[in-house]
Amino acid sequence: MPRGALLLLLAAAGALRLPRTPRPSSRAPLLALRGGAADETLPLPSPPPEEAEEALPLPAAPSEATLLSKCAAALRLAWRTLCDWLSPTYDYAKKDSDLLGDARQTAGFAADDESWRTQRKKIHDVELQPAARKRVLRDLRRLKQAFAQDPLLGIEVEDCEVITDWVVKITGAKGTVYEGEIYRIRVRFHPDYPTAPPEVTFMRPAPVHEHIYSDGKICLNILYSDWDPKMDVKSVCLSLLSMLSSAKKKSRPPDNDSTVVMSQGQKTRNMQWEFHDDNC
């Protein structure tokens, strides 16, 4: 086709304006499917009216007395919690354990009670130098002679099969709060005896005394810092008997529970004591 004729055809096409066909709305097919006319218009559903909210009554303000009561209860709870943190108890040692001893045993051993024979889990058997051995044998001889001369003295050696581990029975003197009660002490000698004191403890049940702990430890100055090599086991036993005889009532040391728990497993000869009076 010649170029000129093509240009004329394009110009004629631009001049012609075809009539627009109306575009069906998106709702027309929907209305036709429902059986309505294509030009029929349906009103849109109006949103449901908002229901009026019921007015709830406001809670009454607590009175000043109620607030003070709650504050006081909270302060008491905080104070008890703080005391529990700063003042620990030793009740755990009393449960399913004999660490603190049986508080019901306040009268010593029964006359036919032989349970002391099994209390020593391990016999203290050590080698002594000849001089120390000679001194221990002399102490044993003097103690046996004292009982032979005066059985009412209340001091008797019950077991000395091992020369460095004795058991001595002490009977409470007449007219005292421990009258007729039977107790036993364990005496263990070390190679440094008599330069250093022997290790002396009560076997359980220990006397209920203000200077004797429930595990058998004894707060007596001559067993520690005030020991003199001139002393012997007989003098120690007499001192213990005198300490018991001077007691006016039976009571444990105020720090019994804490000392027993914290000193568990320690040797008494290595412990540091504070003596509060001349009887300790």
Buried (B, 14 or more C-beta within 10 A) or exposed (E): EEEEEEEEEEEEEEEEEEEEEEEEEEEBEEBEEEEBEEEEEEEEEEEEEEEEEEEEEEEEEEEEEEEEEEEEEEEEEEEEEEEEEEEEEBEEBBEEEEBBBEEEEEBBBEEEEEEBEEEBEEEBEEEBEEEBBEBBEEBBEEBBEBBEEEEEBBBBBEBBEBBBBBBBBBBBBEEBBBEEBBBBBBBBBBEEBBEBBBBBBBBBBBBBBBBBBBBBBBBBBBBBEEBEEEBBBBBBBBBBBEBBBEBEEEEBBEEBBBBBBEBEEEEBBEEEBEBEEEBB
